Amino acid sequence: MSPTPAPTPTPSTSTSTSASSVSRSLPPPRPPLRPRAETGGLGPKPADADPECAAPARPAVARGPGRSLRLALCLAPLLFAAGWAAANRPVVYEGARRLVAADPRWLAAGAGFTCLTWVAASCVRQGALPDPVPPRLLLASQFAAGAANHVLPGGLGAHAVTLRFLRRQGVPLERATASIGLYSLVKSVAKTLVLVAFLAASPARRRLGELIPDGRLLVPLAAGVGGALTVAGVLLTVVRPLRRPVAALLRTAVSDARAVHGRPRRVLALWGGAAAMPLVQAGALACVGASLGLGLPWEQVVLAYLAAGTAVGAVPAPGGLAVDAALVWTLVAFGSSPAPATATVIGYRVLTDWAPLLPGALVLSTLIRRNVV
């Protein structure tokens, strides 16, 4: 008998193993294309169709009021500048006409002094704050603050812009407010000291005796200051919720003042900038007077500016209108004719306030749009 041949082994195990390895190496099959209801074409089913994995979408209506408010804030300075120029067309025209006929070299020098004013203000702002802030943005904020000063009286516009800028830079509210108070105090003290120095050195101080008000005008002023202090004291005594924030603000102000005066650089920036600010402003006035033929020495023009600004600088009038009236009167008292004195003050305002008004409003709008202010 012939032997029975051995059965041939079936390669089922190896075949299944190779098939499984090939299937693992192949990419997974794509899902079938489904029609999209939004576009009407073919494409994979969007992930947001599944309610479990749908992401909450931002409502477009919620962003509408925010954008409208931001747009209004950006356009407000521009609209105010245009409205103010339209309401004061005769003044703007007269000042521009006289400036066109003035000496351009002296006007260029006055423009240089005007630019130094913003630099000095930035130095004082930084010197009043222990925390460092970006110098370029600080300078831009002070340039934009000049446009805001025409909206609110007494420098409140510049303080509001500076407060918003400091808050955007991460400075706490109490520290930012305390720095503004220190800025105002040091600025007033430094201007008074510069005035006293000029009074001691200039022989023209005798003519200022005509500008000193009599006792009948000083009594209402003293009564107003005393009444304001009395009302503030009564409010702090009666209204208890005001005590804690006011006490915290005073503690922060005293602490920051000590910290600032413990650093030589901060002291130099604070007091040096505060002393330089009225000098560069008076220098711009003297340059405008020289370009228009005012006929007064520069030390008398500086003394007139310091005296007028110190006397009525605290009067709450927007745009420095009270200072302008007192400045014209002071220049006339020093021996100038009324027409050149008026033209000098108008030209000074055109050069320092009205000409930078539109660029300042543009810079302010840009800073607001970029969340810097």
C-alpha positions as CSV (number, residue, x, y, z in Angstrom):
1,M,0.0,0.0,0.0
2,S,1.2,3.4,-0.8
3,P,1.4,5.8,2.1
4,T,-1.3,8.4,2.5
5,P,0.0,11.9,1.7
6,A,0.2,14.3,4.6
7,P,-2.4,17.1,4.5
8,T,-1.1,20.5,3.4
9,P,-1.3,23.1,6.2
10,T,-3.7,25.9,5.6
11,P,-2.2,29.4,5.9
12,S,-5.1,30.8,7.7
13,T,-3.2,32.2,10.7
14,S,-0.5,33.9,8.7
15,T,-3.0,35.2,6.2
16,S,-5.2,36.7,8.9
17,T,-2.2,38.2,10.6
18,S,-0.9,39.9,7.4
19,A,-4.4,41.1,6.6
20,S,-4.8,42.6,10.0
21,S,-1.4,44.4,9.8
22,V,-2.3,45.8,6.4
23,S,-5.7,47.0,7.7
24,R,-4.0,48.8,10.6
25,S,-1.5,50.5,8.2
26,L,-4.2,51.8,6.0
27,P,-5.8,55.2,7.0
28,P,-9.4,55.1,8.3
29,P,-12.0,55.6,5.7
30,R,-13.4,59.1,5.3
31,P,-17.0,59.7,6.3
32,P,-19.4,60.0,3.4
33,L,-20.0,63.5,2.1
34,R,-23.3,65.0,3.1
35,P,-25.0,68.1,1.7
36,R,-24.4,71.2,3.8
37,A,-27.5,73.2,4.5
38,E,-25.6,76.5,4.8
39,T,-23.9,76.5,1.4
40,G,-25.8,73.8,-0.6
41,G,-22.6,72.0,-1.5
42,L,-20.9,68.8,-0.4
43,G,-18.6,68.6,2.5
44,P,-18.2,66.9,5.8
45,K,-20.8,67.4,8.4
46,P,-19.8,70.4,10.6
47,A,-18.8,69.7,14.1
48,D,-21.3,72.2,15.5
49,A,-24.1,70.1,14.2
50,D,-23.6,67.8,17.1
51,P,-25.2,69.4,20.2
52,E,-22.7,67.8,22.5
53,C,-19.6,69.2,20.9
54,A,-21.1,72.5,19.8
55,A,-19.1,75.6,21.1
56,P,-21.0,78.6,22.4
57,A,-20.9,81.3,19.8
58,R,-20.4,84.9,20.8
59,P,-23.5,86.9,20.2
60,A,-22.9,89.6,17.7
61,V,-25.5,91.8,19.4
62,A,-23.5,91.9,22.6
63,R,-20.5,93.4,20.8
64,G,-22.5,96.0,19.0
65,P,-23.0,98.5,21.9
66,G,-19.3,98.2,22.9
67,R,-18.2,99.0,19.4
68,S,-20.6,101.9,19.1
69,L,-19.4,103.3,22.4
70,R,-15.7,103.0,21.4
71,L,-16.5,104.7,18.0
72,A,-18.2,107.5,19.8
73,L,-15.3,108.0,22.2
74,C,-12.9,108.1,19.2
75,L,-15.0,110.6,17.3
76,A,-15.9,112.8,20.2
77,P,-12.6,114.8,20.3
78,L,-12.7,115.3,16.6
79,L,-16.3,116.5,16.7
80,F,-15.5,118.8,19.6
81,A,-12.5,120.3,17.8
82,A,-14.5,121.0,14.7
83,G,-17.4,122.5,16.7
84,W,-15.1,124.7,18.7
85,A,-13.4,126.0,15.6
86,A,-16.7,126.7,14.0
87,A,-18.0,128.6,17.1
88,N,-14.8,130.7,17.4
89,R,-14.2,131.5,13.7
90,P,-13.4,135.2,14.2
91,V,-10.8,134.5,16.9
92,V,-9.2,131.7,14.9
93,Y,-9.2,133.8,11.8
94,E,-7.6,136.9,13.5
95,G,-5.0,134.8,15.2
96,A,-4.1,133.0,12.0
97,R,-4.0,136.2,10.0
98,R,-1.5,137.8,12.4
99,L,0.6,134.7,12.6
100,V,0.9,134.5,8.8
101,A,2.4,138.0,8.8
102,A,4.7,137.3,11.8
103,D,8.4,136.4,11.7
104,P,8.5,132.6,10.9
105,R,11.9,132.2,12.7
106,W,10.5,133.3,16.0
107,L,7.4,131.2,15.4
108,A,9.6,128.2,14.8
109,A,11.3,128.9,18.1
110,G,8.0,129.2,19.8
111,A,6.9,125.9,18.4
112,G,10.0,124.3,19.8
113,F,9.2,125.7,23.3
114,T,5.7,124.3,22.9
115,C,7.1,120.8,22.2
116,L,9.3,121.1,25.3
117,T,6.1,121.8,27.3
118,W,4.8,118.3,26.7
119,V,8.2,116.8,27.5
120,A,8.3,118.7,30.8
121,A,4.7,117.5,31.6
122,S,5.8,113.9,30.9
123,C,8.7,114.3,33.3
124,V,6.5,115.6,36.1
125,R,4.0,112.8,35.5
126,Q,6.7,110.2,35.7
127,G,8.4,111.9,38.7
128,A,5.1,111.8,40.6
129,L,4.7,108.1,40.2
130,P,7.0,105.4,41.8
131,D,6.1,102.9,39.0
132,P,7.8,103.3,35.7
133,V,5.6,103.7,32.6
134,P,6.5,103.6,28.9
135,P,8.0,107.0,28.1
136,R,6.7,107.2,24.5
137,L,3.2,106.3,25.4
138,L,3.4,108.8,28.3
139,L,4.5,111.6,26.0
140,A,1.7,110.7,23.5
141,S,-0.9,110.8,26.3
142,Q,0.3,114.2,27.4
143,F,0.1,115.5,23.9
144,A,-3.4,114.1,23.6
145,A,-4.3,115.6,27.0
146,G,-4.0,119.1,25.6
147,A,-7.1,118.4,23.4
148,A,-9.0,117.1,26.4
149,N,-8.3,120.3,28.4
150,H,-10.6,122.3,26.1
151,V,-13.5,120.1,27.2
152,L,-13.2,120.3,30.9
153,P,-12.0,123.3,32.9
154,G,-9.1,123.6,35.4
155,G,-7.0,120.9,33.8
156,L,-9.5,118.2,34.5
157,G,-9.4,116.9,30.9
158,A,-5.7,116.3,31.1
159,H,-6.0,114.6,34.5
160,A,-8.8,112.4,33.2
161,V,-6.7,111.3,30.2
162,T,-3.7,110.7,32.4
163,L,-5.8,108.7,34.9
164,R,-7.1,106.4,32.2
165,F,-3.6,106.0,30.8
166,L,-2.2,105.0,34.1
167,R,-5.0,102.6,34.8
168,R,-4.4,100.9,31.4
169,Q,-0.7,100.5,32.4
170,G,-1.7,98.5,35.5
171,V,-1.3,101.3,38.0
172,P,-3.8,100.9,40.9
173,L,-6.5,103.5,41.1
174,E,-5.4,105.0,44.5
175,R,-1.8,105.3,43.3
176,A,-2.8,106.9,40.0
177,T,-5.0,109.4,41.8
178,A,-2.3,110.2,44.4
179,S,0.2,110.8,41.6
180,I,-2.2,113.3,40.0
181,G,-2.6,115.1,43.3
182,L,1.2,115.2,43.8
183,Y,1.6,116.5,40.2
184,S,-0.8,119.4,40.8
185,L,0.7,120.3,44.1
186,V,4.3,120.3,42.9
187,K,3.4,122.2,39.8
188,S,1.8,125.0,41.7
189,V,4.6,125.2,44.3
190,A,7.3,125.2,41.7
191,K,5.5,127.9,39.6
192,T,5.2,130.1,42.7
193,L,8.9,129.7,43.6
194,V,9.9,130.6,40.0
195,L,7.6,133.7,40.2
196,V,9.2,134.7,43.5
197,A,12.6,134.4,42.0
198,F,11.7,136.6,39.0
199,L,10.1,139.1,41.3
200,A,13.3,139.3,43.3
201,A,15.5,139.7,40.3
202,S,13.4,141.9,37.9
203,P,12.9,145.6,38.5
204,A,9.5,145.5,36.7
205,R,7.9,144.1,39.9
206,R,6.8,147.6,40.8
207,R,4.3,147.7,38.0
208,L,2.6,144.6,39.3
209,G,1.2,146.6,42.2
210,E,-1.5,147.9,39.9
211,L,-2.7,144.4,39.3
212,I,-3.1,143.3,42.9
213,P,-6.8,143.4,43.9
214,D,-7.9,145.3,46.8
215,G,-9.3,143.9,50.1
216,R,-12.9,143.9,48.9
217,L,-12.1,141.3,46.3
218,L,-10.0,139.2,48.5
219,V,-12.8,138.8,51.1
220,P,-15.1,136.8,48.8
221,L,-12.2,134.7,47.6
222,A,-11.2,133.8,51.2
223,A,-14.8,133.1,52.0
224,G,-15.2,130.7,49.0
225,V,-12.0,128.8,50.0
226,G,-13.1,128.6,53.6
227,G,-16.6,127.4,52.6
228,A,-15.2,124.7,50.4
229,L,-12.9,123.4,53.1
230,T,-15.8,123.5,55.6
231,V,-18.1,121.5,53.3
232,A,-15.4,118.9,52.7
233,G,-14.8,118.5,56.5
234,V,-18.6,118.2,57.1
235,L,-18.9,115.5,54.4
236,L,-16.0,113.5,55.8
237,T,-17.5,113.7,59.3
238,V,-21.1,113.0,58.5
239,V,-20.8,110.6,55.5
240,R,-19.0,107.5,56.9
241,P,-18.6,105.6,53.6
242,L,-16.3,108.4,52.5
243,R,-13.9,108.1,55.3
244,R,-12.3,104.8,54.3
245,P,-11.5,105.6,50.6
246,V,-10.3,109.1,51.5
247,A,-8.1,107.8,54.3
248,A,-6.7,105.1,52.0
249,L,-6.0,107.7,49.3
250,L,-4.2,109.9,51.8
251,R,-2.1,107.0,53.1
252,T,-1.2,106.1,49.5
253,A,-0.3,109.7,48.7
254,V,2.0,110.1,51.7
255,S,3.6,106.7,51.0
256,D,4.2,107.4,47.4
257,A,5.5,111.0,48.1
258,R,8.1,109.5,50.4
259,A,9.0,106.8,47.9
260,V,9.4,109.3,45.1
261,H,11.5,111.7,47.1
262,G,13.8,108.9,48.1
263,R,14.9,108.4,44.5
264,P,17.1,111.2,43.0
265,R,15.9,110.6,39.5
266,R,12.3,110.9,40.5
267,V,13.0,114.1,42.4
268,L,14.9,115.6,39.4
269,A,12.1,114.7,37.0
270,L,9.4,115.9,39.4
271,W,10.7,119.2,40.5
272,G,12.9,119.9,37.5
273,G,10.0,119.4,35.1
274,A,7.7,121.4,37.3
275,A,10.1,124.3,37.3
276,A,10.8,124.1,33.6
277,M,7.2,123.9,32.5
278,P,6.2,127.6,33.2
279,L,9.6,128.7,31.8
280,V,9.1,127.0,28.5
281,Q,5.5,128.2,28.3
282,A,6.7,131.8,28.9
283,G,9.4,131.2,26.4
284,A,6.8,130.4,23.7
285,L,4.9,133.6,24.6
286,A,8.1,135.7,24.4
287,C,8.9,134.2,20.9
288,V,5.4,135.0,19.7
289,G,5.7,138.5,21.1
290,A,9.0,139.0,19.3
291,S,7.5,137.8,16.0
292,L,4.7,140.3,16.3
293,G,6.7,143.2,17.5
294,L,5.4,143.3,21.1
295,G,8.3,145.6,22.2
296,L,8.9,144.2,25.7
297,P,12.0,142.5,27.1
298,W,11.8,138.8,27.5
299,E,12.1,139.0,31.3
300,Q,9.1,141.2,31.5
301,V,7.1,138.9,29.3
302,V,8.1,135.9,31.4
303,L,7.2,137.8,34.6
304,A,3.8,138.8,33.1
305,Y,3.1,135.2,32.2
306,L,4.0,133.9,35.6
307,A,2.0,136.6,37.4
308,A,-1.1,136.2,35.3
309,G,-1.0,132.4,35.5
310,T,-0.5,132.4,39.3
311,A,-3.2,135.0,39.9
312,V,-6.0,133.5,37.9
313,G,-4.7,130.0,37.1
314,A,-7.2,128.4,39.5
315,V,-10.2,130.0,37.9
316,P,-12.3,127.2,36.4
317,A,-12.5,128.4,32.8
318,P,-11.9,126.0,29.9
319,G,-9.1,126.7,27.4
320,G,-7.4,129.2,29.7
321,L,-9.7,132.1,28.9
322,A,-9.3,133.7,32.3
323,V,-5.5,133.5,32.0
324,D,-5.6,135.1,28.6
325,A,-7.6,138.1,29.8
326,A,-5.3,138.6,32.8
327,L,-2.2,138.1,30.5
328,V,-3.4,140.9,28.1
329,W,-4.0,143.2,31.1
330,T,-0.5,142.4,32.5
331,L,1.3,143.0,29.2
332,V,-0.5,146.4,28.9
333,A,0.5,147.2,32.5
334,F,4.1,146.6,31.6
335,G,4.0,149.2,28.8
336,S,2.8,147.4,25.7
337,S,0.0,148.7,23.5
338,P,-3.4,146.9,23.7
339,A,-3.4,145.8,20.0
340,P,0.0,144.0,20.0
341,A,-0.7,142.6,23.5
342,T,-4.0,141.1,22.3
343,A,-2.4,139.8,19.1
344,T,0.5,138.2,21.1
345,V,-1.9,136.4,23.4
346,I,-4.1,135.2,20.4
347,G,-1.0,134.1,18.6
348,Y,0.3,132.3,21.6
349,R,-3.0,130.4,21.9
350,V,-3.0,129.6,18.2
351,L,0.5,128.2,18.5
352,T,0.2,126.3,21.8
353,D,-3.4,125.2,21.9
354,W,-5.4,125.7,18.7
355,A,-2.8,124.4,16.2
356,P,-2.1,121.2,18.2
357,L,-5.9,120.7,18.9
358,L,-6.7,118.6,15.8
359,P,-3.5,116.5,15.9
360,G,-4.1,116.0,19.7
361,A,-7.6,114.9,19.0
362,L,-6.4,112.4,16.4
363,V,-3.8,111.1,18.8
364,L,-6.4,110.8,21.6
365,S,-8.7,108.9,19.3
366,T,-5.9,106.6,18.3
367,L,-5.0,105.9,21.9
368,I,-8.6,105.2,22.8
369,R,-9.0,102.8,19.8
370,R,-5.8,100.9,20.9
371,N,-6.9,100.7,24.5
372,V,-4.0,102.8,25.7
373,V,-6.3,105.4,27.2
